[in-house]
Amino acid sequence: MILLSINNSSEVVAQKAGRFIESLTPAGFDEAKVEEQVIRKLIENLAAEGIHGEIAAVRGIHLQEKEIHLAEKMHVRRHDHF
């Protein structure tokens, strides 16, 4: 299993859409938009290589150094098979 955490969503949105748009959008929205793009590209690239699997965007899992912390409440925001 691979766990990926994106830490600079706001900066990516600001870079792609501009600082003004970034200042109007909440951080959670920025994170979701960046995750959607990353998931879409991962699926495209992995499927092109003939790799089959599943991918999920999950709220409530946090990486901190070499530990995984689980929140009391977890939510699968998106789940796809490829």
Beta strands, then each sheet from edge to edge (+ up, - down):
strand 1: 54-64
strand 2: 67-81
sheet 1: 1+ 2-
end
